[in-house]
Amino acid sequence: MGAEKLNEDLPVLETERLLLRRITLDDVEDIFAYGSIEEVTRYVTWDPHRTLSDTMEFVQFILNQYEYNKQVAPWGIEYKENGRLIGTINFISWQPKHKSAELGYVISPDYWGKGIGTEATKKVIEYGFENMDLVRIQARCLVGNIGSSRVMEKAGMTFEGILRKVAFIKGEHQDLKVYSILKDEFLL
């Protein structure tokens, strides 16, 4: 399966509290609600959305990825209880030849500390191992991002180390923590 096939048939994944699904134009206001918060963007590579048109541009980019791009596009994280889109999760890179992928996510702060990130991460890890023939899934976060580190640990990922000054983010070189899980560890 290639990225174009995954995007074309991006499945809806369901957990107890979440639907992981395609993002649509109807999600613009929900994405703006969390994407415009400075605290949310503190540990990610992108800046806060300043206007709804910033968010519309982001959603259009995702819709184009679903349709035309050969890169993996994100699932929207919908909270079933209220039907709101509260974040995104995806394989930000995928190397089919090496059977490995890297996972990334962002969650609205209204849902931090409730296990939502872990729940979504476990489901996408499961999908990667069971449907994408992956052997290794990794995720990285800025060293100061304690919440993201906890999500990865709770999802069963192992801390591998710190990549020093590996990413130039928001004007400075940053250290990133690396976590991973292997298929045979997931099946235990």
N, C-alpha and C positions, 0 to 999 in steps of 0.2 A: 504494500500500500504506500503510495506517495502522498505528499502534502496536498496535492490538488484533489486527490480522491477523499482524503480526510475532510477537507474543507467542503467539498461537494456534498458529502454525506455526514457532516458533523452531527453526531448523535446527541440526543438529549440524554443526559446522565442524571439519575435521581438518587438522592439520599433521603434520610429521614426528614430533614428540614429544608433541603435545597433542590432546585432544578438547575442543572448546568445546561445552558442552551445558547443558541445563536443570539447575538445582539441584534436589535432592530432599531429603526428610527424612533420607535415609541419609548426607547430607553434613554434618550438624550437628557431629559430632566433629572432622572435618577442618577445618571453618571455625573452630571454637573454637580449634583448635591454633594457627592463625596470628592469628586475630582477637583473641586475648587477650594478644598480645605488644605491650608498650608501644612498642617500636621500629617495629612495623608501623603503628601508628596515629599516629605522630609527625607525619606529613605529610598526614593525611587529615582529613575533617571530623567523623568519629565517634570516640568513645572506645573503649578496649579493652573487649572482652566480659569481664565479671567472672565470669559463671557460664554453664553450658550453657543455662540458660533465656534468657539474653540472646541467645545464638546462635539458639536455637529461635524466638524472637520475630522475629529478622532473617530467618530462612528462611521463616517463615510470611508475613512481609511480601512477600517475593519470590514465593512461591507465589500470593498474592493478586494480585500484579501480573500474573503469567502469566494468571491466570484472569479477573480482573474489571477491571483498571485499563487505562486507555488510554495509559499511559506505557510506554516501553521498559524491559524487565526484563533482568537480567544473564545472561550465560552463565557457567557455572562452568568453571574451567580445570582439566581433569583431566590429570594427568601419566600418559601411557600406560604407562610402564615399571612403575609400581607401583599404578595405579588410584586414586590419592589426588587429592582436590580440593585444589588448591594456591593458588587465588585466584579472582577474578571479573573480568570485563571486560564493559563495556556502553556503549551510547550513553546517557549520562546526560541528554542532551536531544536532541531531534530536531525540526527545523522543516521539515516537508515543503514548505510554501509557498516557503521560501527554499532548499530543497534542501541544507540544512546540518545538521550534527549535531556534538555534542561527545562525546568518548570519555573514559572513566575506567576505571581498573583498580587492582587491589591483588594482590600476590603474596606468598606465604609467604617469609620471609627465607632459609629453607633452599634456595631456588631463585634467589636474587638472584645477579647476575653470571654467569649461564649463558645469557643470551639468550632466556629464557622469555618475559619481558614483551614483548620486541621481536617474537618469533615470533607471539604471540597478537595483538598490536596490528596487525601487517601483515595477518593473516588477517581481522580485523574491518574494517580499512580496505578491503581487497579486497571484502569482502561489501557494505559500504556503497556503494561506487562501482558495483559490478556488479548489485546486487539492490535497492537502495533509491533509486536515481536521485539520489544525492547528488552535489553539485558541490564541496562544501567539507566537510572534517572537521577539527575542531580539538581540542586538548586543553590543559589548563592544569595547572600544579603550583605549589606554594609555591616561592618563590625558592630556599630552601635545599635543595630536594629534587633533588640532583644525579643520583641514580639514575633518577628519572622523566624528567628532562631528557634523559639519555642514551638512554633507551628511545625517546622521541619522535624524537630526531635519527637514531637507527639505523633507525627505521621510515620514514625519508624525509621527516619533517615539518620545516618551516622555522620558526625562531624569529622571531616577529613583534614581540615587545616585552614590557614589564612593565606590568601593570595595577596601579597604585598604590592600596593600601588598598581593594581592590575587594571583599574578602570578610571577613566577621566570623566568625572560626573560633576556637573554644576561648577565648573571652573577649577576643580582640584583633583589630584590623583587620590583614589580611595582604595583602602584595603577591603577585601571581600572574604567572608567566611564561606566555605564550601561544605555542603552536606550531600550525601548520596544514599541511595538504596539500590540493591541488586535484586534481580528477579528471584534468585534462590533464597534470599533473606525475606522477601515479601511472602513467599509461599510457606514459610515456616509456621 
